[in-house]
Amino acid sequence: MKKWILLFLLLPNLAWGVTYTIGPGQTYTTFTLLVATETLAPDDIVDGGGNTFTETWTPDGSGTSGHPITLRNAIIDATGLTYGINVAIYEYFAISNIEVKNANDYGIRLRRANGSTVTGCTIHNIGTAGDDWPCEGIMVDASSNCTISGNTIYEIGRHGIQLIGQNTYATSSNVVANNTIYNCYHTGIDVDNSGTAGSGTVVGNIIRYNNIYANANYANFLISMNGIYVEGNAADLLVDNTEIYYNVIHDVPGKGIQLQYYVTDALIYNNTIANRNASYATDCAGLEVDDTGSSGIIVKNNIVTGYDNASAVAIVILSATASPAANVDYNMWYVDGAHKVVAIGASDYHQDDQALYKAAGYDVNAPTWADPLLASATNFHLQAASPCKNTGTSVGLTRDKDGIPIVGAVDIGAFEYFGGHLGTGITLIGGSLP
């Protein structure tokens, strides 16, 4: 009897989902027909069977924590449509192994879709180069506790992934990790607070282990693609406590990482930014901080290299104060001797000005600026003789971008030197700040 009572008490916490396989020859040939008849519930699965659908997937119903609604295994050709997948005001969805292409504005949009995940998807050819917002591969809009991981996103008119706070809803505690993003015509990953004044909190988002770049197919070099862009909009529309670490950003025509206004307590750790794309004709930087309305920014253990022309600089801090908002230390900035390495306010520092730069209070503990000796122009691991080996500082992270444990002295950049290992055969393992 006691066992039956216990089972009865547990029943409210159990869920039994239904698997709906849709497509040709199935009860429901399209997603639209499915949701016209069925209301999705926790633990339900919609499996596209690998078929191609020419419709927007707009689900109804919500999952619950630990019991999401799963959407998987489909190709969505959204030609002429606003969305590929639009999860709006429903929570706890798990979207996986879906290709979305050719939508006008959004590949996948999560709007007020707390607790949702997008993993292992391919999103491409959304909008056209330089489209005005919105034109997003994946948008996390007024949603919190979402995970966007292991996706491939390319040829997006504006942002590969955007986290945006709007209206009175928070966009917080989201994780964007292990994605490959290229050829996005504003920014690879964008974090923005466009909420109602005093609300729309954007706080505690993590961006880690991503690969972001532009390649030879980048269509319009009059448009500058940034790697990662973070922007608040006013003193009461801050972007707070963003963590950006162990990302590799290379060959982008704009800024590698840019913090633009009203950004507080951001942590920029162990990123490698390399090989500024010279096809873009105007000025750019590996890392740029505009400290208007910003405070508490920490920049440590980063590499910027390959920003070697008159219109480029490794790091720039735009500051109207004598003491800019960024705490900058243990970084490796390297360009050739003819061009400036750092610009802070009205002060420029060239390769032979490191002593003056340190005397001004920046990178006091950094190694001497030198070629970081990356493995190659396309492999950003350290060589054995790299000056970045063992010259960083502990920031509480435990594994590098490859998942290699950090033991002993910390290396600068996204990869720990590991006995000549150059990145093959390693399983990515996420770390976290304490």
Secondary structure, 3 states (H helix, E strand, C coil): CHHHHHHHHHHHHCCCCCEEECCCCCCCCCHHHHHHHCCCCCCCEEECCCCEECCCECCCCCCECCECEEEEEEEEECCCCCEEEEEECCCCEEEEEEEEECCCCEEEEEECCCCCEEECCEEEEECCCCCCCCCEEEEEECCCCCEEECCEEEEECCEEEEEEEEECCCCCCCEEECCEEEEECCEEEEEEEEECCCCCCEECCEEECCEEECCCCCCCCCCCCEEEEEECCECCECEECCEEECCEEECCCCCCEEEECCEECCEEECCEEECCCCCCCCCEEEEEEECCCCECEEEECCEEECCCCCCEEEEEEECCCCCCCEEEECCEEECCCCCEEEEECCEEEEHHHHHHHHHCCCCCCCCCCCCCCECCCCCCCECCCCCCCCCCCCCCCCECCCCCECCCCCCCCCCCCCCCCCCCCCCCCCCCCC
